[in-house]
Amino acid sequence: MNFIRTTTWEEIFNGWRSREADNPGWINCATKIKGWPDWESWRRFTADQISANSRKWQIFEFTDPLIEIPRMLIGPFSGWQSRVINKNNTTFEELLEIPKQYEHFTKHEGVLSILKGLPFTTEFIGIIREDNNKIVCLEGHHRATAIALAQRQGLQLDFSDSKLTIALTSLPKEECVLLDEVLKRGTTKNPKI
């Protein structure tokens, strides 16, 4: 990856908003499934769980997206982590090595739609775990899965005219437990205890 520039959480969040906030599927997830009044409340809560606003952020560009993106770790979200055994320590590449998951995602309409549209310019959001120096995907799971699927299927994609970037912050070793706490708490407004 190549360093591009420093940034702020608000700039990153504005990008996230522009990618998701008007999507009926994400609005439904936020309001009907997660119980929040709107998309913004849900995603701000998610960000607050890792103190996103108080962290230092930088933008990097992927230099080899078909290698780098599949090697990112799946983020601490129950819908994704329920698909794997090694919680908060499984890559998108490893997810697709599980036959049941590979079969699921080769039929997943959203992932297939993204796959058909590749390559295109987009930005992810992630955290570098300082305990293992791996990137955890916070936002961009379906895009990351589509790219991992392309890599697994040996598709030849030329990203030279597309800019794939990621907004990153670091999570010190002593704070990596936050990922387990986020997974345990979840992102519903009123979790069942």
C-alpha positions as CSV (number, residue, x, y, z in Angstrom):
1,M,0.0,0.0,0.0
2,N,1.0,3.6,-0.6
3,F,0.4,6.4,1.9
4,I,-1.8,9.1,0.4
5,R,-2.5,11.6,3.2
6,T,-3.8,12.2,6.7
7,T,-7.6,12.7,7.2
8,T,-10.3,13.1,9.8
9,W,-12.9,10.8,11.1
10,E,-15.7,13.2,9.9
11,E,-14.3,13.1,6.3
12,I,-14.2,9.3,6.4
13,F,-17.7,9.1,7.9
14,N,-19.0,11.5,5.1
15,G,-17.6,9.0,2.6
16,W,-19.3,6.1,4.4
17,R,-22.6,8.1,4.4
18,S,-22.3,8.7,0.7
19,R,-21.8,5.0,0.0
20,E,-24.6,3.7,2.2
21,A,-27.1,6.1,3.7
22,D,-29.4,6.2,0.7
23,N,-29.4,2.5,0.1
24,P,-32.8,1.0,1.1
25,G,-31.2,-2.3,2.2
26,W,-28.9,-0.5,4.7
27,I,-31.7,1.8,5.9
28,N,-33.8,-1.3,6.5
29,C,-31.0,-3.0,8.4
30,A,-30.4,0.1,10.6
31,T,-34.1,0.6,11.4
32,K,-35.9,-2.7,11.2
33,I,-33.2,-5.2,12.1
34,K,-30.9,-3.2,14.4
35,G,-33.6,-1.0,15.9
36,W,-32.1,2.5,15.3
37,P,-34.1,5.5,14.1
38,D,-31.9,5.9,11.0
39,W,-28.8,4.9,9.2
40,E,-26.7,7.6,10.8
41,S,-27.5,6.7,14.4
42,W,-26.6,3.0,13.7
43,R,-23.3,3.7,12.0
44,R,-22.2,6.4,14.5
45,F,-22.8,3.9,17.3
46,T,-20.6,1.4,15.4
47,A,-17.9,4.1,15.1
48,D,-18.2,5.1,18.8
49,Q,-17.5,1.6,19.9
50,I,-13.9,1.9,18.7
51,S,-13.6,5.6,19.5
52,A,-13.2,6.4,15.8
53,N,-13.5,10.2,16.4
54,S,-10.6,10.4,18.7
55,R,-8.2,8.4,16.6
56,K,-5.6,9.5,14.0
57,W,-6.6,8.5,10.5
58,Q,-4.7,8.1,7.2
59,I,-5.6,7.2,3.7
60,F,-3.7,4.6,1.8
61,E,-4.0,3.2,-1.7
62,F,-3.9,-0.5,-2.4
63,T,-1.1,-1.3,-4.8
64,D,-2.2,-4.9,-5.3
65,P,-5.9,-5.1,-4.5
66,L,-6.3,-8.8,-5.5
67,I,-3.7,-9.7,-2.9
68,E,-4.1,-7.1,-0.2
69,I,-7.9,-6.9,0.1
70,P,-8.5,-10.7,0.5
71,R,-5.9,-10.8,3.3
72,M,-7.8,-8.3,5.4
73,L,-9.5,-9.6,8.5
74,I,-13.3,-9.7,8.7
75,G,-14.6,-7.0,11.0
76,P,-16.1,-7.6,14.5
77,F,-19.7,-7.9,13.3
78,S,-21.9,-10.9,14.3
79,G,-23.3,-11.4,10.8
80,W,-19.9,-11.9,9.4
81,Q,-18.2,-13.6,12.4
82,S,-21.0,-16.2,12.7
83,R,-19.6,-17.6,9.4
84,V,-16.2,-18.5,10.8
85,I,-14.6,-20.4,13.8
86,N,-11.6,-18.2,14.4
87,K,-13.5,-15.1,15.5
88,N,-11.8,-11.7,14.7
89,N,-8.9,-13.5,13.2
90,T,-10.2,-14.8,9.8
91,T,-9.4,-13.2,6.5
92,F,-11.8,-12.8,3.5
93,E,-9.5,-15.3,1.7
94,E,-9.9,-17.8,4.5
95,L,-13.7,-17.2,4.6
96,L,-14.0,-18.4,1.0
97,E,-11.9,-21.5,1.8
98,I,-14.8,-22.7,3.8
99,P,-16.9,-24.7,1.2
100,K,-20.3,-23.6,2.7
101,Q,-19.3,-19.9,2.6
102,Y,-17.8,-20.2,-0.8
103,E,-21.1,-21.7,-2.1
104,H,-23.1,-19.0,-0.3
105,F,-21.1,-16.1,-1.7
106,T,-21.0,-17.4,-5.2
107,K,-24.8,-17.1,-5.1
108,H,-25.0,-13.8,-3.1
109,E,-26.8,-11.2,-5.3
110,G,-25.0,-8.2,-3.7
111,V,-21.5,-9.7,-3.9
112,L,-22.1,-10.9,-7.5
113,S,-23.4,-7.5,-8.5
114,I,-20.2,-5.9,-7.1
115,L,-18.1,-8.6,-8.8
116,K,-19.7,-7.9,-12.2
117,G,-18.9,-4.2,-11.7
118,L,-15.3,-4.6,-10.9
119,P,-12.9,-2.8,-11.2
120,F,-14.2,0.5,-9.8
121,T,-12.9,3.3,-7.5
122,T,-13.9,2.9,-3.9
123,E,-12.8,3.4,-0.3
124,F,-12.7,1.0,2.6
125,I,-12.4,1.7,6.3
126,G,-10.1,-0.4,8.5
127,I,-8.0,-0.7,11.6
128,I,-4.5,-2.0,11.9
129,R,-4.3,-4.4,14.8
130,E,-0.9,-3.7,16.5
131,D,-0.9,-7.2,18.1
132,N,-0.6,-8.9,14.7
133,N,-0.1,-6.0,12.2
134,K,-3.2,-7.1,10.2
135,I,-5.9,-4.9,8.8
136,V,-9.4,-5.4,10.1
137,C,-12.1,-4.3,7.7
138,L,-14.6,-2.0,9.4
139,E,-16.5,-1.0,6.3
140,G,-16.5,-2.6,2.9
141,H,-17.2,-6.3,3.6
142,H,-19.3,-7.1,0.6
143,R,-16.7,-5.3,-1.7
144,A,-13.9,-7.2,0.0
145,T,-15.7,-10.5,-0.4
146,A,-16.3,-9.8,-4.1
147,I,-12.6,-9.0,-4.6
148,A,-11.6,-12.1,-2.6
149,L,-14.0,-14.1,-4.8
150,A,-12.4,-12.7,-8.0
151,Q,-9.0,-13.6,-6.7
152,R,-10.1,-17.1,-5.7
153,Q,-11.7,-17.7,-9.1
154,G,-8.5,-16.4,-10.9
155,L,-10.3,-13.5,-12.6
156,Q,-7.9,-11.1,-14.3
157,L,-8.9,-7.6,-13.2
158,D,-7.0,-4.5,-14.2
159,F,-7.2,-2.0,-11.4
160,S,-4.8,0.5,-13.0
161,D,-7.6,2.9,-13.9
162,S,-9.4,2.5,-10.5
163,K,-8.3,3.9,-7.2
164,L,-8.9,1.6,-4.3
165,T,-8.2,3.3,-1.0
166,I,-8.6,2.5,2.7
167,A,-8.9,4.9,5.6
168,L,-6.8,3.4,8.4
169,T,-6.1,3.9,12.1
170,S,-4.1,1.9,14.5
171,L,-5.4,-0.1,17.4
172,P,-2.6,-0.5,20.1
173,K,-2.0,-4.0,21.4
174,E,-3.7,-3.3,24.7
175,E,-6.8,-2.1,22.9
176,C,-7.2,-5.0,20.5
177,V,-9.6,-6.5,23.1
178,L,-12.1,-3.8,21.9
179,L,-12.7,-6.0,18.8
180,D,-14.0,-8.8,21.0
181,E,-16.1,-6.4,23.0
182,V,-17.6,-4.9,19.8
183,L,-18.5,-8.4,18.6
184,K,-20.0,-9.4,22.0
185,R,-22.0,-6.2,22.3
186,G,-23.1,-6.0,18.6
187,T,-24.6,-3.0,16.9
188,T,-28.3,-3.4,17.8
189,K,-29.8,-0.5,19.7
190,N,-31.2,-2.7,22.4
191,P,-29.3,-6.0,22.6
192,K,-30.8,-9.1,24.2
193,I,-28.9,-9.7,27.4
